[in-house]
């Protein structure tokens, strides 16, 4: 048996939870305060097996099956709780999962939970605001608004919780939001952001900041901690990409309506998301004080640092 405090990590094979799991597991020696219990639906998959090789305990649980959650929380000091809207694209399902997590954490007596949540976009863009369509009957950006609505489950259940609000992952440049090569041979970033700044962050820094919050003990319980690594206009991101890769990357702005009209799965959702980032730029950016985030996570990466570390991966992903 270990005398280290167990942190139960949901999403341990994903971006956010994986970043936290790796950060904790990298701490070696007798001074390490925490150990990781990685939660997954598929313990036999390679990502889970890799965490086990690194020293994590791996357990099977499913957020859609509340009864399966109890063993994941047993004897845990803390828990990192994150849901994946993009797996099913239902705000109502995401809220149900969050309620199950809150109940299970409460029953187990978890002493410190971090709930990965987001802003309620309807505080800035009201439901009757015709700038953007209403989705799933009652949301503007469902993967934001559903998480925000779920916040109260944790307070209602008496779970000592820090509410962590991340932002756009720069890793999206390696996948869903990667530039496309245009007819002129240059790569194009075609985001509907106009001249507004996009708050971005390296996914690993979400996990490292969560680790720092656990290290603070009770200091940040009940607090909302909003984080980013840098706030940049898309044109400036394109310029930084050009410098890093040595070939042109240009910003080709779309209107939100043009983005939504592309019709791919999630086009309405992501179009509304980018429009929220743009139209509500000042309040979103102001909530993410980079100095305060760096106080928690001194190794916080800016965009240039992240680009330097992902130079080869970017070239491979965009090939």
JOGINOR-V371064 format. One record per backbone hydrogen bond with DSSP energy under -0.5 kcal/mol. CO is the residue of the C=O (numbers start at 0). NH is the residue of the N-H. Records with the same first field share a line. If there is no record, write none. Layout:
BEGIN
CO = NH + NH
END
This chain:
BEGIN
4 = 34
5 = 7 + 76 + 77
6 = 8 + 36
7 = 9 + 79
8 = 11 + 38
10 = 13 + 17
13 = 17
14 = 18
15 = 19
16 = 20
17 = 21
18 = 22
19 = 23
20 = 24
21 = 25
23 = 26
25 = 27
28 = 31
32 = 4
34 = 6
35 = 37 + 56
36 = 8
37 = 58
38 = 11
39 = 60
41 = 44
44 = 48
45 = 49
46 = 50
47 = 51
48 = 52
49 = 53
50 = 54 + 55
51 = 54
56 = 37
58 = 39
61 = 64
64 = 67
65 = 68
66 = 69
68 = 71 + 72
69 = 72 + 73
72 = 75
76 = 110 + 111
77 = 7
78 = 80 + 113
79 = 9 + 81
80 = 115
82 = 84
83 = 86
84 = 87 + 88
89 = 93
90 = 94
91 = 95
92 = 96
93 = 97
94 = 98
95 = 99
96 = 100
97 = 101
98 = 102
99 = 103
100 = 104
101 = 105
102 = 106
103 = 107
104 = 108 + 109
105 = 108
109 = 159
111 = 78
112 = 114 + 161
113 = 80 + 115
114 = 116 + 163
116 = 165
118 = 120
119 = 122
120 = 123 + 124
123 = 125
125 = 128
127 = 129
128 = 131
134 = 137 + 138
135 = 137
138 = 134
140 = 143 + 144
141 = 145
143 = 147
144 = 148
145 = 149
146 = 150
147 = 150
148 = 151
149 = 152 + 153
150 = 153 + 154
151 = 155
152 = 156
153 = 158
154 = 157
157 = 159
158 = 160
159 = 112
160 = 221
161 = 114 + 163
162 = 164 + 224
163 = 116 + 165
164 = 226
167 = 200
168 = 171
169 = 172
170 = 173
171 = 174 + 176
174 = 177
179 = 187
181 = 184
185 = 181
186 = 249
187 = 179 + 189
188 = 251
190 = 192 + 253
192 = 195
195 = 233
196 = 198
197 = 199 + 231
198 = 167
199 = 228 + 229
200 = 169
201 = 204 + 205
202 = 205 + 206
203 = 207
204 = 208
205 = 209
206 = 210
207 = 211
208 = 212
209 = 213
210 = 214
211 = 215
213 = 216
215 = 218
217 = 220
219 = 222
222 = 162 + 224
223 = 225
224 = 164
229 = 199 + 231
231 = 197
232 = 236
233 = 237
234 = 238
235 = 239
236 = 240
237 = 241
238 = 242
239 = 243
240 = 244
241 = 245 + 246
247 = 186
249 = 188 + 251
250 = 252
254 = 258
255 = 259
256 = 260
258 = 261
259 = 262
263 = 266
265 = 269
266 = 270
267 = 271
268 = 272
269 = 273
270 = 274
271 = 275
272 = 276
273 = 277
274 = 278
275 = 279
277 = 280
279 = 283
280 = 284
281 = 285
282 = 286
284 = 287
286 = 288
287 = 289
288 = 292
289 = 293
290 = 294
291 = 295
292 = 296
296 = 299
301 = 305
302 = 306
303 = 307
304 = 308
305 = 309
306 = 309
307 = 310
309 = 313
310 = 314
311 = 315
312 = 316
313 = 317
314 = 318
315 = 318
END
